[in-house]
């Protein structure tokens, strides 16, 4: 029997071969669609249309102007009709502007997108004045603030916190050293005091992490209802971001030793500079946690010749002073907490003998900071480290 072609074979099997049509769009149309999707995302997240008004976030104002212009352009509405699932374009737009009356550059300018003469006009990935989705999301997480109508009751709290900071009753410490956020905590974010006035119920996110909606009041009289993890990220990214300690916070986090304290050691957290493939791949997550009664610099000298330090140099990423605490027990406590995340790696020492270094853990620095805080307040017994979630989880 003669061999059948692919089409004949499919026909014999009763499979209908349909022509595949691919729709191609011009760079001009792609830019319009991309800009409209930004507006849709804003609407879905904020549950309202963007408004171009003084005091609003710059991106919201840009979206509002862009939406107004899209409503005016007949060709834009035609291109976007299949994407307008929320009816944002509506039928209340002002008289349509004929697209033929505008050049492509003028039309893009109307849409809030500038054309840089040095840029490739055919490159649809180059959108001026439009940040990446990650940058926009991060900006909107912290920038969507509204006037605080009951600010008068919070103003005295800010004034008191400022006085306590000036008199050193409170201290402003780098946020990374304690990543927890609780109701009534004070922070410094982008040069302003931020006060966590309310914390909602715990939310289980799709990623598996727990989160919560916060009501955060700022010292300039505004407020926002951002998520707890969004505030954490904002504080981590802000080089000047700080936590204000409570007046009763103990000496573990103190930068200065009080006269009645007896310093018994220093907790140190190291990051390896090893070129070992596994270490290099996970460098930002692999940390060594140790305690020394002397200077950390002396402790880590000669690290590149010591298998304990993976035969490589190290950098100190965090230190905490210990006062009136048994440093050996403290070190053992840390190692017990993170035992499930101890890395399993074997290297050869200078003499070719296999060595399995201890005290190295696959744990984010912010989780180590949280563990220190929970050791301080005694709540560490209620938590365990979950390597899959890379976080401390409550023991039910």
Helices and strands as residue ranges (DSSP letters): H 6-12, H 27-46, H 58-72, H 74-80, G 99-101, H 104-110, H 133-143, E 146-147, H 152-166, E 172-174, G 175-177, E 186-189, E 192-204, E 210-218, E 222-224, H 228-237, E 242-244, G 251-253, E 263-272, H 277-281, E 286-292, H 296-299, G 303-305, G 307-309, E 314-323, H 327-337, G 339-341, E 347-348, E 354-355, E 360-362, H 365-377, G 379-382, E 383-386, E 391-394
